[in-house]
């Protein structure tokens, strides 16, 4: 009986250690107090295809698929915040992603450039107090190369073995990372951007810093 209890306890610790991880900086509260408008950047997406699928797609096709997914995730996150703005009474407003993307384009910043630009500079370009970005890595996201191509058009990604996704908030004044939420999903949860973002945001919403207490 004692051994059984020890086994259950050890298992519970393992489950806890695999749960979402949250980072919060020391300047978190001071910085968030001055945030009024926040921009949601296109996501940073990386896809690891099965070897046989990788042979059926060029590097440019994979890059194009990652980019389409990145903007789809951005759109789904923005829509999620809008739909729940009254329920959670957010302390900030979220910049329309059409404006965000237009301002990035006007500054000659392509999708591939965003990751290398300082967050304070991006916030200045966008005229916001902070920037939010999702980073997602999908391992073996599709069953066939053809399904990958269809997924880019219809947003149906098929069975996903593993997805690692993160929400990060950077202060627009300093560019420093203020808050980060890491989440892992597998199986059908990651089979579409809708499912992925709903699962991520449902879990993150209880700890989301702009949610009014």
Phi, psi and omega in degrees: 000317179298317179296323180295317179296321178295322179295317180296318180297317179296321180295321180295324177294321180296317179297317180298318183292340180269359183283179180301145179245137182239133173248137178223124184281165180291335180268008184309300186296319181295318181290316183295335181296336181258000181281128178240319181234133184233139177254144176255116182279158170304144182293158172259109189245134174233132180240131175252108183272159172296150182307317181291330177287320181300328180291336184271353183233142175280165177300321180295322179293320178295316179299318179296320179295318178299319181293317178298320178295322181300315180286330177293317178297317177303313180297317182293322178294315180299315179297322180298315179295318181297316183295334185248014183297321179285322181295315185261352176050059183301146181275357178230166170253150182256124181299138177303129184294337176296320177291317179304309183291326178293318179293323177296319180294319180297333179269011179060035177258107176279171181306316182291343182277333190302319185298333185262359181266136179302138184295329177294321178293319178297317180298322179293317179299320184273347180069040182235170182267344180198161177234141177248137174219143173260138172241128184227132172242123180251124177260124179050059189287344184228162178275327179217161178298324179296321179295326177299313181297318178293324179299326180296329182271316188256353179074023179250114191258000179069192182289132179245126180290316184202137176228128172248123185223148186221141169251128178236142175240123177248137178292135182285338182278312183261338185081359184285150175288124181259323188206141179213135181235117180259137182217142178239140179223160179212166177066222188290342181301323182264017185282351175206159178294326176301309181297319181296310182292322177298317179294315180298310186287328176299320181284322183280336189299327181293335182250002186296128190293335182270005177279126182294141181278000000 
